[in-house]
């Protein structure tokens, strides 16, 4: 299949620029392997530990990149974002490092830890009623106009996509060093910023590594959209505990990338996600939130992918203590 990169909002040049922005401040997260997980999956399982990134998720990469790319005069006026928690914390941390104001719009039912962390990083938090149908996009655009803030969207933002794409650059180098140049790369997918950015990076520097989006079975808008060839929405608010990646539909900017560069999507049940969280905790010593564990859940299913190795990204670790305890209890 030929690739029409003119449909992409960014390319490898922007991702390399993002890597330059991030070099002084971001963590180059490790690619981990456990013999126990390999045995469980029946193949090598390489785990990109983005839970060890600043703020506990990959979202810091896109947030820092987007803010760094603003003109100084624009940046100093401050930024605004909407997020269920991880983009919120990434923006809050990046803004704090730059010493600029940040306003974050978050669902009132966000995990308590994510709300607390965002406030602790110095951002002003505005909550909204997600279940009641309030629109975070409308609130964000209105406040941006009123207060002269720059809105940084969580995934449909070119330089956010570029920042997330640096995960792909690191995976390519780390996997090659571990002897893996042919594998599916499973990526937790909400709006598709990380999935699309990583896909562009790998297509450019490691074409033997193919991205595949992974979603909870109850919020499978990307999987269904890839089959249909057009963006399809989730109905209502899906009843999944993977809050970080429950989005209305694939992004307008990200979906064309996934159509051309990603393999078929994968879906996992919440029960498999909880089990994967337990495996990550006990075998890798990583605390992983539900939305950050869906790719690992798919990787641990022997029937999910083919090949002698699979790579997965555990994307976030901001989870309330009670859920950590449930994950530990699920370990077998």
C-alpha positions in Angstrom: 0.0 0.0 0.0 1.4 3.4 -1.0 1.5 6.1 1.7 0.3 9.6 1.0 2.1 11.6 3.7 0.6 14.8 2.5 -2.4 13.9 4.6 -0.3 13.9 7.7 0.0 17.1 9.8 3.6 16.2 10.8 6.5 14.2 9.5 9.8 12.8 10.8 11.3 16.3 10.8 8.9 17.6 13.4 9.4 14.4 15.5 13.1 14.9 15.5 12.6 18.6 16.4 10.4 17.4 19.3 13.3 15.1 20.4 15.6 18.1 20.5 13.1 20.1 22.6 12.7 17.1 25.0 16.3 16.1 25.3 17.1 18.3 28.4 13.9 17.6 30.3 12.3 14.3 29.5 13.1 10.8 30.6 14.4 8.3 28.0 12.2 5.5 29.4 13.5 1.9 29.3 12.3 -1.0 27.2 11.9 -3.8 29.7 11.6 -7.6 29.4 10.6 -10.3 31.9 11.0 -14.0 31.4 7.8 -14.6 33.2 5.8 -12.4 30.8 7.5 -14.0 27.9 6.4 -17.4 29.1 2.9 -16.2 29.7 2.6 -14.8 26.2 4.6 -17.5 24.4 6.9 -14.9 22.8 9.2 -12.1 23.7 7.3 -9.2 25.3 9.2 -5.9 25.3 7.5 -3.2 27.4 8.2 0.5 26.9 7.7 1.9 30.4 6.2 5.4 29.8 4.9 5.2 33.4 8.4 6.3 34.3 8.1 9.5 32.3 7.7 12.9 34.1 4.2 13.2 35.5 3.8 9.4 35.2 2.8 9.3 31.5 3.9 9.9 27.9 1.7 13.0 27.8 4.6 15.2 29.1 6.3 14.7 25.8 3.5 16.2 23.7 2.8 18.9 26.3 6.4 20.1 26.5 6.8 20.0 22.7 3.7 22.0 22.0 4.5 24.7 24.6 8.1 24.8 23.5 7.1 25.4 19.9 5.0 28.6 20.7 6.4 32.0 20.1 7.7 33.4 23.4 5.1 36.3 23.5 2.3 33.8 23.0 3.7 31.3 25.5 4.0 33.9 28.3 0.2 34.6 28.2 -0.4 31.1 29.3 -2.0 27.9 28.1 -5.3 26.0 28.6 -6.1 22.3 28.0 -8.8 19.7 28.6 -8.1 16.2 29.8 -9.2 13.4 32.1 -5.9 13.6 33.8 -2.6 12.7 32.0 -2.6 15.5 29.4 -3.6 17.7 32.3 -0.6 16.8 34.3 1.7 17.0 31.3 0.6 20.5 30.5 0.6 21.6 34.1 4.2 20.3 34.6 5.5 21.9 31.3 3.8 25.2 32.1 5.3 25.2 35.6 8.8 24.6 34.2 8.3 27.5 31.9 6.8 29.6 34.7 3.6 30.4 32.8 -0.1 30.1 33.8 -2.0 27.0 33.0 -5.8 26.3 33.2 -6.9 22.7 32.9 -10.5 21.6 32.3 -11.1 18.1 33.8 -14.2 15.9 34.3 -15.6 16.2 37.8 -15.4 12.4 38.0 -11.7 12.2 37.1 -9.6 9.9 39.5 -8.9 11.8 42.6 -5.2 11.3 42.2 -5.2 13.0 38.8 -7.1 16.0 40.1 -4.8 16.4 43.1 -1.6 16.0 41.0 -2.7 18.6 38.5 -3.5 21.1 41.2 -0.2 20.3 43.0 1.7 21.1 39.8 0.3 24.6 40.0 -2.4 24.6 37.4 -5.9 26.1 37.9 -8.4 23.3 37.5 -11.9 23.8 36.1 -14.2 20.8 36.4 -17.2 19.9 34.1 -20.0 17.4 34.1 -19.0 14.8 31.6 -21.9 12.5 32.4 -24.4 15.4 32.1 -23.2 16.1 28.6 -21.2 19.3 29.1 -18.6 19.8 26.3 -15.0 20.2 27.4 -14.2 21.5 23.9 -16.7 24.3 24.1 -15.6 25.3 27.6 -11.9 25.2 26.6 -12.5 27.4 23.5 -14.6 29.9 25.5 -12.1 30.3 28.3 -9.2 30.5 25.8 -10.9 33.5 24.2 -11.9 35.2 27.5 -8.4 34.9 29.1 -6.1 35.1 26.1 -4.8 31.6 26.6 -3.5 29.2 24.0 -5.5 26.0 23.7 -3.4 22.8 23.5 -5.6 19.9 22.5 -4.7 16.4 23.9 -4.3 14.7 20.5 -5.5 16.7 17.5 -2.6 19.0 17.8 0.4 18.6 15.4 3.2 19.4 17.9 1.6 17.2 20.5 1.6 14.4 18.0 5.3 15.1 17.3 6.2 15.0 20.9 4.4 11.7 21.4 6.2 10.4 18.2 9.5 10.5 20.1 8.4 7.3 21.8 8.7 5.7 18.4 12.2 7.0 17.9 13.3 5.5 21.2 11.5 2.2 20.6 13.3 1.8 17.3 16.7 2.3 18.8 16.1 0.2 21.9 14.4 -2.7 20.1 17.2 -2.9 17.6 19.7 -3.0 20.4 17.8 -6.0 21.8 17.8 -7.8 18.5 14.2 -7.0 17.5 13.6 -5.3 14.1 10.3 -7.1 13.1 7.4 -6.9 15.5 4.0 -5.4 16.1 4.1 -2.4 18.4 0.9 -2.3 20.5 -0.1 1.2 21.6 -2.9 2.2 24.0 -5.2 4.4 21.9 -7.7 7.1 22.8 -7.7 10.0 20.4 -4.7 8.6 18.6 -1.9 11.2 19.3 0.6 8.7 20.6 -0.5 5.9 18.2 -0.2 8.2 15.1 3.0 9.9 16.2 4.7 6.6 16.9 3.5 5.2 13.6 5.0 8.1 11.7 8.3 7.7 13.5 8.5 3.9 13.0 7.5 4.1 9.4 10.4 6.5 8.8 13.2 4.8 10.9 12.1 1.2 11.6 9.6 0.0 9.0 9.7 -3.5 10.3 7.9 -2.3 13.4 4.2 -1.9 12.8 1.9 0.0 15.1 -1.4 -1.5 16.2 -3.9 0.5 18.3 -5.3 -1.2 21.4 -8.6 -0.1 23.1 -10.9 -1.4 25.8 -13.7 -3.5 24.2 -16.3 -1.1 25.5 -14.7 1.9 23.9 -13.5 0.5 20.5 -14.1 3.6 18.3 -10.7 3.3 16.6 -11.0 -0.4 15.9 -14.4 0.0 14.4 -13.3 3.1 12.4 -10.4 1.4 10.9 -12.7 -1.4 9.7 -15.3 1.0 8.4 -12.8 3.4 6.7 -14.2 6.4 8.4 -14.4 7.9 11.9 -17.0 6.4 14.1 -18.0 7.5 17.5 -18.6 5.8 20.8 -22.2 6.0 22.0 -22.5 7.9 25.3 -19.7 7.3 27.9 -18.5 3.7 27.7 -18.7 1.8 30.9 -14.9 1.0 31.1 -12.5 1.8 33.9 -9.9 2.8 31.3 -10.8 6.5 31.7 -7.5 7.8 30.2 -8.3 6.5 26.7 -12.1 6.7 26.6 -12.6 9.4 23.9 -15.6 10.2 21.7 -14.0 9.2 18.5 -10.6 9.1 16.7 -9.0 12.4 16.1 -9.5 14.3 12.8 -5.8 14.7 12.4 -4.7 11.4 13.8 -7.1 9.0 12.0 -5.7 9.5 8.5 -2.3 8.5 9.8 -3.7 5.3 11.4 -5.6 4.5 8.2 -2.4 4.4 6.3 0.3 3.3 8.8 -1.4 1.2 11.5 -2.3 -2.5 11.4 -5.7 -3.7 12.6 -6.9 -2.6 16.0 -7.1 -4.8 19.0 -9.7 -4.8 21.8 -9.4 -6.2 25.4 -11.8 -6.7 28.2 -11.5 -4.8 31.4 -10.9 -8.0 33.2 -7.8 -8.7 31.1 -6.6 -5.1 31.7 -6.8 -5.6 35.5 -4.8 -8.8 35.2 -2.2 -7.0 33.1 -1.9 -4.3 35.7 -1.2 -7.1 38.3 1.4 -8.6 36.1 3.1 -5.3 35.5 3.1 -4.6 39.2 4.5 -8.0 40.3 6.8 -8.9 37.4 8.1 -5.5 36.3 7.5 -3.5 39.5 5.5 -0.9 37.5 2.3 0.8 38.6 0.1 1.1 35.5 -3.3 2.6 35.3 -6.1 0.8 33.4 -5.9 3.0 30.2 -2.1 2.5 30.2 -2.3 -1.3 30.5 -4.5 -2.2 27.6 -1.6 -2.7 25.2 0.1 -5.0 27.7 -3.1 -6.9 28.2 -3.2 -7.6 24.4 0.5 -8.4 24.3 0.0 -11.1 27.0 -2.7 -12.8 25.0 -1.0 -15.6 23.0 -3.6 -15.3 20.3 -3.5 -11.5 19.8 -0.5 -11.1 17.4 1.9 -13.2 15.4 5.6 -13.3 15.4 8.4 -14.1 17.8 8.3 -10.8 19.6 5.8 -8.1 20.5 6.4 -4.6 21.8 3.9 -2.7 23.9 3.8 0.7 25.4 2.5 1.1 29.0 1.4 4.7 28.8 0.4 5.9 32.2 0.7 5.1 35.9 -1.6 7.6 37.6 -4.0 5.3 39.5 -5.7 5.5 42.8 -4.4 3.2 45.6 -7.6 1.1 45.8 -7.2 0.1 42.2 -3.6 -0.8 42.7 -4.7 -3.1 45.5 -7.3 -4.7 43.2 -4.6 -5.2 40.5 -2.3 -6.9 43.1 -5.1 -9.1 44.3 -5.7 -10.2 40.7 -2.2 -11.5 40.3 -1.8 -15.2 39.7 
